Amino acid sequence: MHTLKICKAALCLPLALFAMLVGIDNLIDYDTNFRFVQHTLSMDTVFADNTLTWRAITNPTLWHVAYGLIIFGELLTGTLLLIGFIQLVRGIRQRQAFTRAKNWIYLGCTAGFLVWFLGFMVVGAEWFDMWQSQQWNGTQSAFRFTVIMMLVMIFIATPENEN
């Protein structure tokens, strides 16, 4: 019985689907979240007395570049996790194959961490003070995504101790 391996693989599929869906939705409904990026980078909804607004980026081309990097990161995260899921399933009966497949999950979770923690928490929330915005604040969602990815990665990294 490979119950733990099956559980590990099963947790990776929803992560992959989530990241892919977010990236695909951002392509299909580009303008909705583009406005999020625009307002975050331009810092036009932060506290009125904010002395850090010199950091604002008001160039529309740079808004599109930043949004493109976010979408790329989301799709990369989803792709790596999907490959990892498929490889985990294929390797369930072979210890070495299963262990090697974990590398895809590590890469996918790391990419997701960079998108949602570095991109949204560090750059968006702290550098551009997104946390001050009533309407354009994605810190709670980004934190949830980051924590879930890291918990899954830790779980994947634990040994199976199954034959």
C-alpha positions as a printed Julia matrix, in Angstrom:
163×3 Matrix{Float64}:
  0.0    0.0     0.0
  1.32   3.42   -0.96
 -1.2    5.52    0.93
  1.2    8.31    1.92
  2.52   8.59   -1.64
 -1.03   8.78   -3.0
 -1.86  11.51   -0.47
  1.24  13.47   -1.45
  0.42  13.3    -5.13
 -3.21  14.2    -4.47
 -2.22  17.41   -2.66
 -0.11  18.57   -5.59
 -2.87  18.47   -8.18
 -5.06  21.17   -6.55
 -2.0   23.42   -6.2
 -1.21  22.96   -9.87
 -4.81  23.6   -10.91
 -5.03  26.68   -8.69
 -1.88  28.31  -10.09
 -2.82  27.44  -13.68
 -6.36  28.72  -13.23
 -5.16  32.0   -11.74
 -2.72  32.5   -14.62
 -5.25  31.54  -17.3
 -7.95  33.73  -15.72
 -5.52  36.65  -15.74
 -4.99  36.11  -19.47
 -8.68  35.72  -20.28
 -9.86  38.56  -18.03
 -6.69  40.64  -18.35
 -8.13  44.02  -17.44
 -9.62  43.07  -14.07
 -6.35  42.24  -12.34
 -4.37  44.61  -14.51
 -6.2   47.39  -12.63
 -4.98  45.77   -9.41
 -1.38  45.97  -10.61
 -1.89  49.51  -11.91
 -3.24  50.82   -8.61
 -0.68  48.94   -6.52
  2.29  50.17   -8.53
  1.01  53.73   -8.87
  0.29  53.83   -5.11
 -2.79  55.96   -5.79
 -4.9   54.32   -3.06
 -2.42  54.37   -0.16
 -2.81  56.67    2.84
 -2.87  60.33    1.78
  0.05  61.29    4.03
  2.29  58.41    2.87
  5.87  59.66    2.48
  6.93  56.6     0.46
  4.96  57.44   -2.69
  8.22  58.37   -4.4
  8.39  54.61   -5.06
  5.3   54.76   -7.28
  5.53  53.55  -10.86
  3.18  55.46  -13.12
  4.38  54.2   -16.48
  1.69  52.0   -18.14
  4.33  50.0   -20.02
  5.96  49.01  -16.73
  2.54  48.05  -15.33
  2.09  45.63  -18.25
  5.62  44.24  -17.81
  4.99  43.65  -14.09
  1.63  42.01  -14.8
  3.21  39.85  -17.49
  5.83  38.65  -15.01
  3.11  37.81  -12.5
  1.13  35.82  -15.08
  4.3   34.07  -16.25
  5.11  33.14  -12.65
  1.61  31.81  -12.03
  1.65  29.67  -15.18
  5.19  28.47  -14.46
  4.13  27.49  -10.94
  1.14  25.57  -12.27
  3.13  23.86  -15.0
  5.91  22.71  -12.66
  3.4   21.43  -10.12
  1.39  19.63  -12.81
  4.52  17.94  -14.14
  5.38  17.04  -10.56
  1.94  15.58   -9.94
  2.14  13.44  -13.08
  5.65  12.24  -12.21
  4.63  11.44   -8.62
  1.71   9.35   -9.85
  3.94   7.52  -12.33
  6.52   6.85   -9.63
  4.25   5.71   -6.83
  5.47   2.1    -7.05
  9.16   3.01   -7.48
 10.92   4.72   -4.57
 13.64   6.41   -6.65
 11.24   7.66   -9.32
  8.91   9.06   -6.66
 11.79  10.77   -4.88
 13.05  12.3    -8.15
  9.54  13.51   -8.98
  9.5   15.53   -5.77
 12.0   17.92   -7.38
  9.25  19.2    -9.68
  7.09  19.95   -6.65
  9.97  21.74   -4.94
 10.49  23.86   -8.04
  6.77  24.58   -8.41
  6.29  25.53   -4.78
  9.39  27.71   -4.91
  8.08  29.47   -8.01
  4.74  29.97   -6.25
  6.51  31.3    -3.16
  8.37  33.8    -5.32
  5.15  34.94   -7.01
  2.95  35.26   -3.96
  5.41  36.03   -1.18
  8.14  37.96   -2.98
  5.83  39.49   -5.58
  2.77  40.27   -3.51
  3.96  40.4     0.11
  7.43  41.9    -0.26
  7.13  44.01   -3.4
  3.39  44.75   -3.47
  2.49  44.97    0.21
  5.71  46.42    1.61
  7.51  48.26   -1.18
  4.36  49.7    -2.74
  2.36  49.76    0.53
 -0.48  47.73   -0.9
 -1.54  46.93    2.67
 -2.75  50.54    3.0
 -5.27  50.22    0.17
 -8.88  49.52    1.05
 -9.73  48.24   -2.44
 -6.48  46.89   -3.9
 -5.06  44.85   -1.05
 -4.08  41.26   -1.82
 -1.93  40.58    1.24
 -4.3   38.13    2.95
 -4.81  36.06   -0.19
 -1.1   36.06   -1.02
 -0.29  34.96    2.53
 -2.78  32.09    2.33
 -1.38  30.89   -1.0
  2.19  31.1     0.3
  1.46  29.18    3.49
 -0.43  26.44    1.66
  2.39  26.0    -0.87
  5.02  25.85    1.86
  3.01  23.35    3.93
  2.58  21.09    0.9
  6.27  21.37    0.09
  7.21  20.4     3.66
  4.8   17.47    3.53
  6.23  16.32    0.19
  9.77  16.51    1.6
  9.03  14.13    4.47
 10.11  10.53    3.97
  7.44   7.96    3.14
  8.94   4.94    4.93
  6.71   2.7     2.8
  7.82  -0.34    0.84
